[in-house]
Amino acid sequence: MEIYIEPPIDKAPTWLIVDDSTFAQDVAAQLQQLGLKNLKISSYKNAHQLHIRPPLIWLMSAATLNRQTDIAQQASQSQVGLLITEADVNIDAWLACVPDVLLWPEPLGLVHMRIELLRRLYENESQVEAMRRSLAWHKARVEREHQLVEHIFQNALSRNYLDFEFVQTYLTPVSKFNGDLCLISPGPLGNIYMLMADFTGHGLAPATGALPLSQAFFAMSDRGVSVAEMVTEFNYRMNRLLPNDMFCAAILLELSANGERVTYWNGGMPPALLFNDTGEILRRLNPGHMALGVVDDDEFDSRVTTFRTPARSSIALFTDGVTELLGHQHQFLGSEALEILLSKYPKAEEFTQIVEALEGFRGETPLHDDLSLAILQCRATGLGAVQPEADIYGLPFEIKVELTPEHLKTIDPVSHILAALSQLPFLRRHRTTIYLFLAEAFNNALEHGLLGLDSSIKQDVDGFAHYYQQRHERLAELNQGHITISVAFDTKQRQLRVSVADSGHGFAAANANKHDLTKSYGRGLDLLRQMTSNLRWDQEKREVSFNYQL
């Protein structure tokens, strides 16, 4: 959506609107001798033809004011800031139409001061109005970007099996974007995987970690990967993505198809609780590892715990936002109170009563952390094993397009390429992710390579407007250069290989440092890193290349 950006407004002149009386002409001549800044004079008869804007000063005789019955209404509609007239005028009647009235004669120094104050007042009002428009545009821009990110998250989590019949969830974020993550996915053998994760903080920055984590979770669940292999990959991705002051506490478990065996890994999360249908706590799934993204890959401990589940048992997974829930009497809920609730309402059909108890405890107290609680019933999943489709990945292909300035000005190449790729069934469910990394690589090549834009100008209030105004102008003036996009599929590796090259100054993606996720710009490169592998920048070819594992 294109948004008109209003250019800076020059300081408006102060207009002196004078009637044809001798009084007004004499006073106007004296005012001209005061050396007032940017003062312009117009006759009352001609003023309406000039489309004059405030600040306005009317200089009129008492006879003019008394003779014309509609002149008071005109003064109000014209936003007259000061009326200068003769001393025998009823000042109280005019103050209802005009903010200020000056009865002549007055000392010229006082008149000079009042006119200058009027000018400054309107200058300040103009500046405030300009700031209001700028803030309104920026607010609309942020809301639009939040809607876009929210749409991306919804698509990325569209496969989340939260409506699995043997799971009940209560997920309440502090803000629009949830720093907690609850993912559920069936495995190929009728088993079920469940991940509860809690990123440091809440809001958009930690929620960004949901994209690579969910991507890896669903892809590996489809392949029936072990819990140990999963968390190893998760830690690798979090190490690449998260800054040093952010990590991801997580518990991952796998329930067998018959519901009799659980394998789990707990890194920094509160102990999940195994309890039976009478409310007895049978086992605590204690954290035995560091959170994801804390230790390097060679130090990471992926060892898991496996146990058999008693009949009619369930597992409660929750983040510390539950046990640290602040009540209306300013006390924390605590682990003991949560266990009492589970013991009191152990059956699946009683889950709503647990939720009501938590909400009653909190009352009207605002949340200070994301709140996530999920209960998995340990019983046969009822999910059939997936039969592998023969030769589904058997057709290799390569798409290569070279985009000239004419193409760049008239079409959206990413959407066209995505439409072609989406015709293949095994790529269709990856549509959102493919769009994200293709769009990021293409926009980097266009904006930084061919157009030479600098993202750092987005930092201030007017930065976004200035950046996209420059983008529009430079793209319109572009008459040389090209961008080449190549997408190839490796059937053996089940991997998309993507490269984007430009003939401009290029964008050294692989050499860029990790970006601060709290900034309002520049998160795209981090998204590209977290979604792909083998991200490389070839300075000589001016080409960024990477792989995407299906």
VENNORVEN-V153637 format. One line per field, one symbol per residue. ss: DSSP state (A for helix, B for strand, O for the rest). phi: phi as a letter, one per 30 degrees, with the letter a starting at -180 (. if undefined). burial: 1 if it has 9 or more other C-alpha atoms within 8 Angstrom, else 0. A space follows every 10 residues. Layout:
ss: ???
phi: ???
burial: ???
//
This chain:
ss: OOOOOOOOOO OOOBBBBBOO OAAAAAAAAA AAOOOOOOBB BBBAAAAOOO OOOOOBBBBO OAAAAAAOOO AAAAAAAOOB BBBBBBOOOO AAAAOOOOOO BBBBOOOAAA AAAAAAAAAA AAAAAAAAAA AAAAAAAAAA AAAAAAAAAA AAAAAAOOOO OOOOOOBBBB BBOOOOOOOB BBBBBBOOOO OBBBBBBBBO OOOAAAAOAA AAAAAAAAAA AAOOOOAAAA AAAAAAAAAA AOOOOOOBBB BBBBBOOOOO BBBBBBBOOO OBBBBBOOOO BBBBBOOOBO OBOOOOAAAO OOOOBBBBOO OOBBBBBBOA AAAOOBOOOO OBOOAAAAAA AAAAOOOAAA AAAAAAAAAA AAOOOOOOOO BBBBBBBBOO OOOOOOOOOO OOOOOOBBBB BBBBAAAAAA OOAAAAAAAA AOOOAAAAOO AAAAAAAAAA AAAAAAAAAA OOOOAAAAAO OOAAAAAAAA AAAAAAAOOO OBBBBBBBBB OOOOBBBBBB BBOOOOOOAA AOOOOOOOOO OOAAAAAAAA AOBBBBBBOO OOBBBBBBBO
phi: .dcdcddecd dddcccccdc ddeddddddd ddddiddhcb bbdddceddc hdcedcbcbb dddddddcdc ddddddddhd caccbddcdd ddddddcbdb bccddbeddd dedddddddd eddddddddd dddddddddd dddddddddd ddddddcddd cdcedcbcbb bbddbdccdc bbcbadcdci dbcbbcbbde ibjdeddedd ddddeddddd dediddeddd dddedddddd cdddcbbbda bbbbcdedic bbcbbbcice ddccbcdcjd dcacdddcbd ddiccdedcd ccdcbbbdcd dhcbbccacd dddcdcddci bddidddddd ddddbddedc dddddddddd ddicdddcad cbbbbcddbe dicddddddd hdcdcdabcb bccceddddc bcdddddddd ddddedcddc eddddedddd dddddddcdd cidcdddddd ecdddddddd edddddddba jabccbbbcc dddhbdccbb bbccdibddd cdddcddddd bidddddddd cbbhdbbcdd dhbcbacbdd
burial: 0000000000 0001111110 1001101100 1000010010 0111001000 0001111111 1101100000 0100110011 1111110000 0001101110 1110000000 1100110110 0110000000 0001100100 0000000001 0110010000 1100011111 0011001111 1111111111 1111111111 0111111011 1111111111 1101101111 1111111110 1110011111 1111111111 1111111111 1111111010 1001101011 1110110001 0101000010 0111111111 1111111100 0111000110 1110110001 1001100000 1100000011 1111111111 1000000000 0000010000 0011101100 0001000100 1100001101 1111111111 1111111111 1010001110 1111011011 1001100000 1111111111 1001111111 1111111110 0000100000 0110111111 1110111100 0111111110
//
